[in-house]
Amino acid sequence: MRQATIERDTFETKIKLSLDLDAQEPVQINTGVGFFDHMLTLFARHSRISLVVVADGDIEVDSHHTVEDVGIVLGQAIKEALGSKAGINRYGTSFVPMDETLGMASLDLSGRSFLVFDAEFDNPKLGLFDTELAEEFFQALAFNVQMNLHLKILHGKNTHHKIESLFKATGRALREAITINPEIKGVNSTKGVL
């Protein structure tokens, strides 16, 4: 059972997150940040995982703590649910077109944390979501899953489309990486561990 439930309680946020890597329902997201809820829903649908997130953060300050802390908790939950990573593909890459935009995500569930983020946004804010928080979210996610994550906007103009393409591409790349491949015996590494 590749499942995990993580709770994080700080002076800035209170978060409860549950996921199941092998189920697609339920998907219920409530962070208080509408655009972010939309992006997490897309991420869950495209990674074909069940994801339930309830977050209560200090959004009267701004959305930074909520977005970053959800990234931390989501990363921790994915790592826990993966366990030893035996039999998984390990790698995943996806290109996602979103109208005029083309976004790419490529990742390796290597046990080593790294983020390359190559995207610029003309619009600084989408609802309560500061667009610079997209990078903060993916940084927290990558470092807590302990994965290499490379994200790039190849072309595009609309900020909403750019960020949406990155969340969808990351979800689709993750689905490829976490899929159990019957041809892989043990862990997909010459080291014997990931």
Secondary structure by P-SEA (a helix, b strand, c coil): cccbbbbbbcccbbbbbbbbcccccccccccccaaaaaaaaaaaaaacbbbbbbbbccccccaaaaaaaaaaaaaaaaaaaaccccccccbbbbbbbcccbbbbbbbbcccbbbbbbbbbbcccccccccccaaaaaaaaaaaaabbbbbbbccccccaaaaaaaaaaaaaaaaaaaacccccccccccccccc
